[in-house]
Amino acid sequence: MYIKYLKYAVVDSLVQLGVSPSQLLLANIIISFSHDRKPLIGGYSTLGKLINISGKTVQRDIKQLQELKLITVKSGRHQRNANQYMPSKKLKALC
């Protein structure tokens, strides 16, 4: 997977919030997609394969990022379980 906008990576601020390395990676991928005005779309297992972690870990990480109010998730149960992940205003403000 190629993260097009790596210069917008928000590492320091997210580390201060106490996120794990996999959560940090997911948050930066989600914010990278938003710079093209596109949501990140995919299931947990698909995202896990792309960043070499299990789908269950992705599910836990997404839940934690939602609890921190860094991302929003639009359910994709009507579209083959392809959820849409979008950065919140809080995550965009960290850039």
C-alpha positions, 0 to 999 in steps of 0.5 A: 500500500502506498501512502501518498501524503506521508508528509501529513503524518501525525505521529507526535500528536497521536503518540501523546494520545497513547495509540498503539503502532498499528492504530497510528498506522491506520489513522495515518492511512485514513488521513492520507485518503482524506487528502484526495477527498475519498474515504478509505473503504474496506473490510477489517480482514482486507485492511489487515492484509494490507498492513500485515496484521490480523483482521481482529486487530484491525477491528480492535484498533478501529474501535479504539480510534472511534473511542478517541473520536479520531475517526468515524465509520460508516457501516458497509453491511449493505456493500459486502462489509466494506466499511467507510473510514473517515477522519474526524475533525479532531484528527484533521486538526492534528495535521 
